[in-house]
Amino acid sequence: MVMPKLGESIMEATILKWHKKPGESVAMDETVLDIATDKVDSEVPSTAAGTIAELLFKENDVVPIGTVIARITVGNAQPTTVAAPSTAPGPAVQYEEANILSDIPYQPTTPVSSNSNSPKFYSPLVLNIAQSEGISMAQLETIPGTGQEGRVSKKDILAYVASNKQTNTHSSFTRVEQPVMTTNTEIPRNLKPAETNLPAVYQGNVEIIEMDRMRKMIAKHMVDSKHTSAHVTSFAECDVTNLVLWRGKIKKEFEKRENEKITFTPLFIEAVIKCLKKYPWLNSSVDGDKIIIKKDINIGMATALPNGNLIVPVIRNADQLNLVGITKQVNSLANNARNGKLKPDETAGGTFTLTNVGSFGSIMGTPIINQPQVAIMAVGAIKKRPVVIETPQGDSIAIRHMMYISLSYDHRIIDGALGSTFLNAVSKELENFDPNHSF
């Protein structure tokens, strides 16, 4: 069994739980383990019927996609018992969200000989750890590798990081015990790093809560998005009275005929799709100095989970669905998200995202772009307000259903003119909703 491909942008996954042990039988498609990525938790079924011969990784290990994670004996063959390594294993070191256990001394082992003239290969996991820990490529090249052909493994780089932390801590205390004599009243610069080793002190009556894995991932994605895209947010107000009255009129008949409840979200998505066809740059991504226009329209819909976290399931090829089809997809994905039944491919491949902040009472919001997309739209709460409307007989004041919508877009390629034009186009689609709309 290998770690399966879980989406176009997923390079690794964390093993949460093994459901089988070596020596136990397993049927085809029976769940063998639970895994987690930065998008969704998922079950991995067996790819063959037989007996579990060996589990190659432990729970909480982070494993690159395509790596062999278990071996299954099939047919009449007997399970093979794999001897344990001759060296006693050290304390387990896990890497997740730059969380490094620094109490393991760095003990370089003799690297496997390799051709020094050929460039070194570093796995995505090793590069990710190096980036998170601020290790430069020059430093990375000095780490002895114990992997195949002298490659630097996860174990090697974690040991290097732990050794550096231990060395820095020791040197800091040494400098404090032997202060440098100076006539300058300013604290010597070489003493200041010691301050970072002191535990954080929180004033007053506080409660400290450790972030769960998903919250850590969300936090990282939000910060990464801000560092990647130049965010700009534009706002528009729209009169959605026709849309509100139409839904109120047909919702019972719709539920009776389709066995589905129709919310406002499918109607918003329908309007967005029409405008994305007119302004395709909003349905794109940036790759260096290239703009990648996506011909498929895959709408992500931000969904709040019961535990307070957020996930974005994706309606694929949404432009090929009618209103009934969009409604069924919205309801199905939302239910799967809240019940923890989303599949990995149901959160991948989005090209534009819609978030309904109005469902929680907010009248507007400034959402953060879901990378690698270039825009995200937020719809606020629908409120009745007195507004001035134009009629053939002149202006008048009437009670209308009003809503604010906002668009955050990547100013690297979407200028204010295009972003505002798209936003106003969506507003007009909602305002000019056909009261005789069929379904």
C-alpha positions as CSV (number, residue, x, y, z in Angstrom):
1,M,0.0,0.0,0.0
2,V,1.2,3.5,-0.8
3,M,0.1,6.9,0.5
4,P,-2.6,7.8,-2.0
5,K,-2.7,11.0,-4.1
6,L,-5.2,13.2,-2.2
7,G,-5.5,16.3,-4.5
8,E,-3.4,18.3,-6.9
9,S,-1.8,20.5,-4.2
10,I,-1.3,17.8,-1.5
11,M,2.3,16.6,-1.1
12,E,2.1,14.7,2.3
13,A,-0.4,13.4,4.8
14,T,-0.4,12.6,8.5
15,I,-1.3,9.1,9.7
16,L,-3.9,9.5,12.4
17,K,-4.8,5.9,13.2
18,W,-4.1,2.3,12.1
19,H,-7.2,0.1,12.1
20,K,-5.2,-3.0,11.4
21,K,-2.1,-4.6,12.9
22,P,0.5,-7.0,11.4
23,G,-0.9,-10.5,11.1
24,E,-4.5,-9.4,10.8
25,S,-6.5,-10.2,7.7
26,V,-7.9,-7.4,5.5
27,A,-10.5,-7.4,2.8
28,M,-10.5,-5.5,-0.5
29,D,-11.6,-1.9,0.1
30,E,-11.7,-2.4,3.9
31,T,-10.4,0.6,5.9
32,V,-6.8,0.2,6.9
33,L,-5.9,3.6,8.3
34,D,-7.1,7.2,8.8
35,I,-5.1,10.0,7.4
36,A,-5.2,13.8,7.6
37,T,-4.1,16.5,5.2
38,D,-4.2,20.3,5.5
39,K,-7.7,20.1,3.8
40,V,-9.6,17.0,5.1
41,D,-9.4,13.8,7.1
42,S,-9.9,10.6,5.2
43,E,-10.0,6.8,5.4
44,V,-7.7,4.8,3.2
45,P,-9.0,1.4,2.1
46,S,-7.0,-1.7,1.3
47,T,-5.9,-2.2,-2.3
48,A,-5.9,-6.0,-1.9
49,A,-7.3,-8.8,0.1
50,G,-4.8,-10.6,2.3
51,T,-2.9,-10.4,5.5
52,I,-1.1,-7.3,6.9
53,A,2.5,-8.2,6.8
54,E,4.1,-4.9,7.9
55,L,3.3,-1.4,8.9
56,L,6.1,0.9,7.8
57,F,5.1,4.1,9.7
58,K,3.6,4.9,13.1
59,E,0.6,7.0,14.0
60,N,1.3,10.8,13.7
61,D,4.0,10.2,11.2
62,V,4.0,12.7,8.2
63,V,4.4,10.7,5.0
64,P,5.0,12.0,1.5
65,I,2.5,11.1,-1.2
66,G,3.4,7.9,-3.1
67,T,5.5,6.4,-0.2
68,V,5.0,2.8,0.7
69,I,3.2,2.7,4.1
70,A,2.3,-1.0,4.5
71,R,2.8,-4.4,2.9
72,I,0.0,-6.9,2.4
73,T,0.5,-10.6,1.8
74,V,-2.0,-11.9,-0.8
75,G,-3.0,-15.4,-1.9
76,N,-1.5,-18.4,-0.1
77,A,1.8,-16.7,0.7
78,Q,2.7,-16.5,4.4
79,P,3.2,-13.1,6.1
80,T,6.8,-12.1,6.3
81,T,8.1,-11.1,9.7
82,V,10.5,-8.2,9.3
83,A,13.3,-8.0,11.8
84,A,13.6,-4.9,13.9
85,P,16.6,-2.7,13.3
86,S,19.7,-3.6,15.3
87,T,20.0,-0.2,16.7
88,A,17.7,0.8,19.6
89,P,15.2,3.4,18.4
90,G,15.4,6.8,20.0
91,P,12.5,8.9,21.2
92,A,9.9,9.4,18.5
93,V,10.2,12.8,16.7
94,Q,7.2,14.0,14.9
95,Y,7.0,17.1,12.7
96,E,3.8,19.0,12.4
97,E,3.3,22.7,11.9
98,A,6.9,23.5,12.7
99,N,6.6,21.7,16.1
100,I,10.0,20.3,16.9
101,L,11.0,18.2,19.9
102,S,14.4,19.7,20.7
103,D,15.5,17.3,23.5
104,I,17.2,14.9,21.0
105,P,20.9,15.4,20.5
106,Y,22.2,15.7,17.0
107,Q,24.4,12.6,16.2
108,P,25.5,12.7,12.6
109,T,25.9,9.3,11.1
110,T,28.1,8.4,8.2
111,P,26.3,9.4,5.0
112,V,26.0,7.0,2.1
113,S,28.5,7.8,-0.5
114,S,27.2,9.7,-3.5
115,N,28.5,11.4,-6.5
116,S,29.5,14.9,-5.3
117,N,29.3,16.3,-8.8
118,S,25.6,15.6,-9.1
119,P,23.1,18.0,-7.5
120,K,21.5,16.9,-4.3
121,F,17.8,15.9,-4.2
122,Y,15.6,17.1,-1.3
123,S,12.1,15.8,-0.8
124,P,9.2,18.3,-0.4
125,L,8.9,17.3,3.3
126,V,12.6,18.2,3.9
127,L,12.3,21.5,2.0
128,N,9.1,22.3,4.0
129,I,10.9,21.7,7.3
130,A,13.9,23.7,6.2
131,Q,11.7,26.7,5.2
132,S,9.7,26.6,8.5
133,E,12.9,26.5,10.5
134,G,14.8,29.2,8.5
135,I,17.4,26.8,7.2
136,S,19.1,28.1,4.1
137,M,20.1,25.9,1.1
138,A,23.8,26.5,2.0
139,Q,23.1,25.1,5.5
140,L,21.0,22.3,4.1
141,E,23.8,21.1,1.9
142,T,26.1,20.7,5.0
143,I,23.7,18.2,6.7
144,P,25.0,14.6,6.3
145,G,22.4,12.5,4.6
146,T,21.7,8.9,5.7
147,G,19.0,8.2,3.1
148,Q,19.4,6.5,-0.3
149,E,22.3,7.9,-2.3
150,G,23.2,10.2,0.6
151,R,19.9,12.1,0.6
152,V,18.9,14.1,3.6
153,S,16.0,12.4,5.3
154,K,13.4,13.8,7.7
155,K,15.3,12.2,10.6
156,D,18.5,14.0,9.5
157,I,17.0,17.5,9.3
158,L,15.1,17.1,12.6
159,A,18.2,16.0,14.4
160,Y,20.1,19.0,12.9
161,V,17.3,21.4,14.1
162,A,17.2,19.9,17.6
163,S,21.0,20.1,17.8
164,N,21.0,23.8,16.8
165,K,18.3,24.6,19.4
166,Q,20.2,22.8,22.1
167,T,23.5,24.6,21.2
168,N,21.9,28.0,21.1
169,T,20.3,27.4,24.5
170,H,23.6,26.3,26.1
171,S,25.5,29.2,24.5
172,S,23.0,31.7,25.8
173,F,23.3,30.6,29.4
174,T,27.1,30.6,29.1
175,R,27.1,34.2,28.0
176,V,24.9,35.2,30.9
177,E,27.1,33.5,33.5
178,Q,30.2,35.3,32.0
179,P,29.0,38.8,31.1
180,V,31.1,40.9,28.7
181,M,32.7,43.9,30.3
182,T,31.7,47.1,28.5
183,T,31.5,50.8,29.2
184,N,28.3,51.1,27.1
185,T,25.2,51.0,29.3
186,E,23.2,49.3,26.4
187,I,22.7,45.6,26.8
188,P,25.3,43.8,24.5
189,R,23.7,42.5,21.4
190,N,25.1,39.0,21.9
191,L,23.0,38.7,25.1
192,K,19.7,39.6,23.6
193,P,18.9,36.2,22.0
194,A,18.8,34.6,25.5
195,E,15.5,36.5,26.1
196,T,13.8,34.5,23.4
197,N,14.3,31.3,25.5
198,L,12.3,32.6,28.4
199,P,8.7,31.1,28.7
200,A,5.9,33.4,27.7
201,V,4.2,35.2,30.6
202,Y,0.5,36.0,30.4
203,Q,-0.9,38.7,32.6
204,G,-4.2,38.4,34.5
205,N,-6.6,35.5,34.6
206,V,-6.2,33.6,31.4
207,E,-7.1,30.2,29.9
208,I,-4.5,28.7,27.5
209,I,-5.9,26.4,24.7
210,E,-3.7,24.4,22.4
211,M,-4.7,24.8,18.7
212,D,-5.9,21.6,17.1
213,R,-4.3,20.3,13.9
214,M,-6.9,21.8,11.6
215,R,-6.8,25.3,13.3
216,K,-3.0,25.3,12.9
217,M,-3.4,24.5,9.2
218,I,-6.0,27.3,8.8
219,A,-3.8,29.8,10.6
220,K,-0.8,28.9,8.3
221,H,-2.9,29.1,5.1
222,M,-4.3,32.5,6.1
223,V,-0.8,34.0,6.8
224,D,0.6,32.4,3.7
225,S,-2.2,33.9,1.6
226,K,-1.5,37.3,2.9
227,H,2.2,36.9,2.2
228,T,1.4,35.6,-1.4
229,S,-1.3,37.9,-2.7
230,A,-1.7,41.7,-2.6
231,H,-5.2,41.8,-1.1
232,V,-7.7,44.5,-2.1
233,T,-11.4,44.4,-1.1
234,S,-14.2,46.2,-2.9
235,F,-17.8,46.5,-1.7
236,A,-21.2,46.9,-3.3
237,E,-24.8,47.1,-2.1
238,C,-27.6,45.3,-4.0
239,D,-31.4,45.1,-3.8
240,V,-32.3,41.4,-3.7
241,T,-36.0,41.9,-3.1
242,N,-37.0,40.0,-6.3
243,L,-34.7,37.1,-5.3
244,V,-36.1,36.9,-1.7
245,L,-39.7,37.0,-2.8
246,W,-39.2,34.3,-5.5
247,R,-37.5,32.0,-3.0
248,G,-40.3,32.5,-0.4
249,K,-42.9,31.7,-3.1
250,I,-41.3,28.5,-4.5
251,K,-39.4,26.9,-1.5
252,K,-42.2,24.6,-0.4
253,E,-42.9,23.4,-4.0
254,F,-39.1,23.0,-4.6
255,E,-38.7,20.8,-1.5
256,K,-41.7,18.7,-2.3
257,R,-40.6,18.1,-5.9
258,E,-36.8,17.8,-5.4
259,N,-36.7,16.6,-1.8
260,E,-34.1,19.3,-1.2
261,K,-34.3,22.6,0.7
262,I,-33.3,25.6,-1.4
263,T,-31.2,28.2,0.4
264,F,-29.9,31.5,-0.9
265,T,-26.4,30.1,-1.5
266,P,-27.3,28.3,-4.8
267,L,-28.8,31.6,-6.1
268,F,-25.7,33.5,-5.2
269,I,-23.5,30.8,-6.9
270,E,-25.6,30.9,-10.0
271,A,-25.1,34.7,-10.3
272,V,-21.3,34.3,-9.7
273,I,-21.0,31.7,-12.5
274,K,-22.7,34.0,-15.0
275,C,-20.2,36.8,-14.2
276,L,-17.1,34.5,-14.2
277,K,-17.9,33.6,-17.8
278,K,-17.9,37.3,-18.7
279,Y,-14.7,38.1,-16.7
280,P,-12.5,35.0,-16.8
281,W,-9.5,36.6,-15.1
282,L,-11.4,36.3,-11.8
283,N,-11.3,32.5,-12.4
284,S,-7.5,32.2,-12.7
285,S,-4.3,31.7,-10.7
286,V,-0.8,33.2,-10.8
287,D,2.3,31.1,-11.6
288,G,5.4,33.4,-11.3
289,D,4.9,35.9,-14.1
290,K,2.2,33.8,-15.8
291,I,-1.6,34.1,-15.5
292,I,-3.3,30.7,-15.7
293,I,-6.9,31.2,-16.9
294,K,-9.1,28.3,-15.7
295,K,-11.6,27.1,-18.3
296,D,-13.4,24.9,-15.6
297,I,-15.5,26.8,-13.1
298,N,-15.1,25.1,-9.8
299,I,-16.8,27.0,-7.0
300,G,-15.6,26.6,-3.4
301,M,-18.1,27.3,-0.7
302,A,-16.7,28.1,2.7
303,T,-18.4,26.0,5.3
304,A,-18.3,26.3,9.1
305,L,-17.8,23.1,11.0
306,P,-19.4,22.3,14.4
307,N,-16.0,22.6,16.2
308,G,-15.6,26.2,14.9
309,N,-13.1,25.4,12.2
310,L,-13.6,26.1,8.5
311,I,-13.4,24.0,5.4
312,V,-14.0,24.7,1.7
313,P,-15.7,21.9,-0.3
314,V,-15.8,22.5,-4.1
315,I,-18.6,22.2,-6.6
316,R,-16.8,21.0,-9.7
317,N,-17.9,22.2,-13.2
318,A,-20.6,24.3,-11.5
319,D,-21.3,26.1,-14.8
320,Q,-22.6,22.8,-16.2
321,L,-25.3,22.5,-13.5
322,N,-28.8,24.1,-13.4
323,L,-30.2,25.6,-10.2
324,V,-31.5,22.2,-9.0
325,G,-28.1,20.6,-9.6
326,I,-26.3,23.4,-7.8
327,T,-28.7,23.2,-4.9
328,K,-28.2,19.4,-4.5
329,Q,-24.4,19.8,-4.6
330,V,-24.5,22.7,-2.0
331,N,-26.6,20.6,0.4
332,S,-24.7,17.4,-0.1
333,L,-21.2,19.0,0.4
334,A,-22.4,21.0,3.4
335,N,-23.8,17.9,5.1
336,N,-20.7,15.8,4.4
337,A,-18.5,18.6,5.8
338,R,-20.5,18.9,9.0
339,N,-20.6,15.1,9.4
340,G,-16.9,14.6,8.6
341,K,-17.6,12.6,5.5
342,L,-15.9,14.8,2.9
343,K,-13.6,13.0,0.4
344,P,-10.2,14.5,-0.4
345,D,-11.2,15.3,-4.0
346,E,-14.2,17.2,-2.8
347,T,-11.9,19.9,-1.3
348,A,-9.5,20.2,-4.2
349,G,-9.4,22.1,-7.5
350,G,-11.4,25.2,-6.6
351,T,-11.1,28.2,-8.9
352,F,-13.2,30.8,-7.1
353,T,-14.7,30.8,-3.5
354,L,-17.9,32.2,-2.1
355,T,-18.4,32.7,1.7
356,N,-21.7,33.6,3.3
357,V,-20.8,35.7,6.3
358,G,-24.5,36.8,6.5
359,S,-25.5,33.3,7.8
360,F,-23.8,34.4,11.1
361,G,-25.4,37.8,11.1
362,S,-22.5,39.9,9.6
363,I,-23.6,42.5,7.1
364,M,-20.2,42.4,5.3
365,G,-16.8,41.0,5.5
366,T,-13.2,41.2,4.1
367,P,-12.4,37.5,3.3
368,I,-8.9,36.2,2.7
369,I,-8.1,34.7,-0.7
370,N,-8.1,30.9,-0.8
371,Q,-4.8,30.1,-2.6
372,P,-4.0,29.6,-5.4
373,Q,-7.2,31.4,-6.4
374,V,-7.2,35.2,-7.1
375,A,-10.5,36.2,-5.7
376,I,-13.1,35.4,-3.0
377,M,-16.6,36.9,-2.6
378,A,-18.5,37.4,0.7
379,V,-22.2,37.9,0.9
380,G,-23.7,39.6,4.0
381,A,-27.0,39.3,5.8
382,I,-30.1,40.4,4.0
383,K,-31.8,43.2,5.8
384,K,-35.0,45.2,5.2
385,R,-34.3,48.9,4.8
386,P,-36.0,52.0,3.5
387,V,-34.3,53.0,0.2
388,V,-34.9,55.4,-2.6
389,I,-36.1,53.7,-5.8
390,E,-36.6,55.1,-9.2
391,T,-40.0,54.6,-10.9
392,P,-41.6,56.0,-14.1
393,Q,-43.6,58.3,-11.8
394,G,-40.5,59.6,-10.1
395,D,-38.4,58.7,-7.0
396,S,-40.0,57.1,-4.0
397,I,-39.0,55.5,-0.7
398,A,-39.9,51.8,-0.2
399,I,-39.0,49.0,2.1
400,R,-36.6,46.7,0.2
401,H,-34.4,43.6,1.0
402,M,-30.9,44.9,0.9
403,M,-27.5,43.1,1.0
404,Y,-23.8,44.1,1.0
405,I,-21.4,42.0,-1.0
406,S,-17.6,42.2,-1.0
407,L,-14.8,40.9,-3.2
408,S,-11.2,40.4,-2.1
409,Y,-8.9,40.0,-5.1
410,D,-5.3,39.7,-5.9
411,H,-4.0,43.1,-6.9
412,R,-1.0,41.5,-8.7
413,I,-3.3,40.8,-11.7
414,I,-6.8,42.1,-10.8
415,D,-6.8,45.9,-10.8
416,G,-9.5,47.9,-9.0
417,A,-11.3,48.6,-12.3
418,L,-11.7,44.9,-13.1
419,G,-12.5,43.9,-9.5
420,S,-15.2,46.5,-9.1
421,T,-16.6,45.8,-12.5
422,F,-17.0,42.1,-11.7
423,L,-18.5,42.9,-8.3
424,N,-21.1,45.3,-9.8
425,A,-21.9,42.7,-12.4
426,V,-22.8,40.2,-9.7
427,S,-24.8,42.9,-7.9
428,K,-26.8,43.6,-11.1
429,E,-27.4,39.8,-11.6
430,L,-28.9,39.6,-8.1
431,E,-30.9,42.8,-8.5
432,N,-32.3,41.8,-11.9
433,F,-33.3,38.4,-10.7
434,D,-36.2,37.1,-12.8
435,P,-39.4,36.8,-10.7
436,N,-40.5,34.1,-13.2
437,H,-37.3,32.1,-12.8
438,S,-37.9,28.4,-13.5
439,F,-36.3,25.4,-11.7
